[in-house]
Amino acid sequence: MFILAWGGFVCMSLRLGRPSDLHDLEEIERSSFEKGRFPRSLLATMLDSGDFLTLVDEEDVVVGYVSVYLEGPAKARLVSIAVLPEWRGKGAARLLMEGAEEASREREISLMGLEVGIRNVVALRLYLSQGFGIKGLIKDYYGKGKDAFYMEKALTSGKGAGARPRDGKHDRLAALPDDDR
Ligand SMILES: CC(C)(COP(=O)(O)OP(=O)(O)OC[C@H]1O[C@@H](n2cnc3c(N)ncnc32)[C@H](O)[C@@H]1OP(=O)(O)O)[C@@H](O)C(=O)NCCC(=O)NCCS
């Protein structure tokens, strides 16, 4: 696939995250979040679990990721999405969201949910533009005074069966202290 960058098109690919992406993912976390970054150990565990879909450049450097895990037999949760600052505003997040949705549909997921900080206008606009709707407000979700919207999207071609949740991983993001996502 191609993406418009610096006035020209560059070749990009979506692929599953690999253990060797750990350093690149840490760099994206560092440059994207002031607080509540995923620690290295958690990133490694999530990579092992196949939770990351990454967007890589021609040299296989990860420029953005989306992490999704199964929350129930037919439901997925989008845990996080981030793009390197120099790659933002070029459609990278849209590609990642579309890839995550397609992969979820293939696993017969019919509903995707996520939380987003109410002050994260860019992410909110991204999710709204991808067809997610606001279903509720979660007070203090990211810490005291840091509320989140809960959003959902129906993935229309999902059949609602077949995928199994991974036990014990449902509240990873919520468990992080003082998260500002
Ligand atoms: C949110 C984020 C992933 C968007 O990545 P991106 O690659 O720049 O997004 P895209 O270029 O694909 O834009 C997709 C949509 O996002 C929204 N968007 C992107 N940049 C925006 C901006 N500066 N202002 C307002 N809306 C914006 C728009 O709706 C846009 O669609 P449009 O181009 O049709 O208007 C990126 O800004 C980021 O990494 N932020 C820090 C991490 C974060 O907050 N993650 C979300 C919470 S987990």
The ligand as an SDF file (V2000), in Angstrom:
LIG
                    3D

 48 50  0  0  0  0  0  0  0  0999 V2000
   -4.4850   10.0530   17.1460 C   0  0  0  0  0  0  0  0  0  0  0  0
   -3.4130    9.6870   16.1240 C   0  0  0  0  0  0  0  0  0  0  0  0
   -3.1600    8.1790   16.1960 C   0  0  0  0  0  0  0  0  0  0  0  0
   -3.9120   10.0480   14.7050 C   0  0  0  0  0  0  0  0  0  0  0  0
   -2.9400    9.5750   13.7660 O   0  0  0  0  0  0  0  0  0  0  0  0
   -2.7740   10.1890   12.2870 P   0  0  0  0  0  0  0  0  0  0  0  0
   -2.0120    9.2140   11.4910 O   0  0  0  0  0  0  0  0  0  0  0  0
   -2.2520   11.5650   12.3690 O   0  0  0  0  0  0  0  0  0  0  0  0
   -4.3060   10.2420   11.7970 O   0  0  0  0  0  0  0  0  0  0  0  0
   -4.7720   10.2720   10.2570 P   0  0  0  0  0  0  0  0  0  0  0  0
   -3.8370   11.1330    9.4720 O   0  0  0  0  0  0  0  0  0  0  0  0
   -4.9820    8.8910    9.7870 O   0  0  0  0  0  0  0  0  0  0  0  0
   -6.1620   11.0380   10.3630 O   0  0  0  0  0  0  0  0  0  0  0  0
   -7.3700   10.3030   10.5310 C   0  0  0  0  0  0  0  0  0  0  0  0
   -8.4180   11.2130   11.1510 C   0  0  0  0  0  0  0  0  0  0  0  0
   -8.0160   11.6110   12.4770 O   0  0  0  0  0  0  0  0  0  0  0  0
   -8.4690   12.9470   12.7290 C   0  0  0  0  0  0  0  0  0  0  0  0
   -7.3120   13.8120   12.8510 N   0  0  0  0  0  0  0  0  0  0  0  0
   -6.0230   13.5350   12.5400 C   0  0  0  0  0  0  0  0  0  0  0  0
   -5.2360   14.5710   12.8510 N   0  0  0  0  0  0  0  0  0  0  0  0
   -6.0400   15.5340   13.3440 C   0  0  0  0  0  0  0  0  0  0  0  0
   -5.8110   16.8450   13.8450 C   0  0  0  0  0  0  0  0  0  0  0  0
   -4.5790   17.3810   13.8940 N   0  0  0  0  0  0  0  0  0  0  0  0
   -6.8660   17.5590   14.2880 N   0  0  0  0  0  0  0  0  0  0  0  0
   -8.1070   17.0380   14.2700 C   0  0  0  0  0  0  0  0  0  0  0  0
   -8.3940   15.7980   13.8010 N   0  0  0  0  0  0  0  0  0  0  0  0
   -7.3630   15.0620   13.3400 C   0  0  0  0  0  0  0  0  0  0  0  0
   -9.2920   13.3440   11.5140 C   0  0  0  0  0  0  0  0  0  0  0  0
  -10.6250   12.9330   11.7230 O   0  0  0  0  0  0  0  0  0  0  0  0
   -8.6390   12.5050   10.4310 C   0  0  0  0  0  0  0  0  0  0  0  0
   -9.4800   12.2880    9.3300 O   0  0  0  0  0  0  0  0  0  0  0  0
   -9.4640   13.3630    8.1080 P   0  0  0  0  0  0  0  0  0  0  0  0
   -8.0570   13.4210    7.6170 O   0  0  0  0  0  0  0  0  0  0  0  0
  -10.4090   12.7710    7.1290 O   0  0  0  0  0  0  0  0  0  0  0  0
   -9.9210   14.6580    8.6930 O   0  0  0  0  0  0  0  0  0  0  0  0
   -2.0940   10.4820   16.3710 C   0  0  0  0  0  0  0  0  0  0  0  0
   -2.4100   11.8590   16.4550 O   0  0  0  0  0  0  0  0  0  0  0  0
   -1.3590   10.0640   17.6290 C   0  0  0  0  0  0  0  0  0  0  0  0
   -0.5250    9.1530   17.6070 O   0  0  0  0  0  0  0  0  0  0  0  0
   -1.6420   10.7310   18.7440 N   0  0  0  0  0  0  0  0  0  0  0  0
   -0.9780   10.4260   20.0370 C   0  0  0  0  0  0  0  0  0  0  0  0
   -1.4680    9.1210   20.6120 C   0  0  0  0  0  0  0  0  0  0  0  0
   -2.9650    9.1350   20.9210 C   0  0  0  0  0  0  0  0  0  0  0  0
   -3.5060   10.1100   21.4210 O   0  0  0  0  0  0  0  0  0  0  0  0
   -3.6290    8.0130   20.5950 N   0  0  0  0  0  0  0  0  0  0  0  0
   -5.0680    7.8810   20.7790 C   0  0  0  0  0  0  0  0  0  0  0  0
   -5.4180    7.4130   22.1550 C   0  0  0  0  0  0  0  0  0  0  0  0
   -4.9030    5.7630   22.4640 S   0  0  0  0  0  0  0  0  0  0  0  0
  1  2  1  0
  2  3  1  0
  2  4  1  0
  2 36  1  0
  4  5  1  0
  5  6  1  0
  6  7  2  0
  6  8  1  0
  6  9  1  0
  9 10  1  0
 10 11  2  0
 10 12  1  0
 10 13  1  0
 13 14  1  0
 14 15  1  0
 15 16  1  0
 15 30  1  0
 16 17  1  0
 17 18  1  0
 17 28  1  0
 18 19  1  0
 18 27  1  0
 19 20  2  0
 20 21  1  0
 21 22  1  0
 21 27  2  0
 22 23  1  0
 22 24  2  0
 24 25  1  0
 25 26  2  0
 26 27  1  0
 28 29  1  0
 28 30  1  0
 30 31  1  0
 31 32  1  0
 32 33  2  0
 32 34  1  0
 32 35  1  0
 36 37  1  0
 36 38  1  0
 38 39  2  0
 38 40  1  0
 40 41  1  0
 41 42  1  0
 42 43  1  0
 43 44  2  0
 43 45  1  0
 45 46  1  0
 46 47  1  0
 47 48  1  0
M  END
$$$$
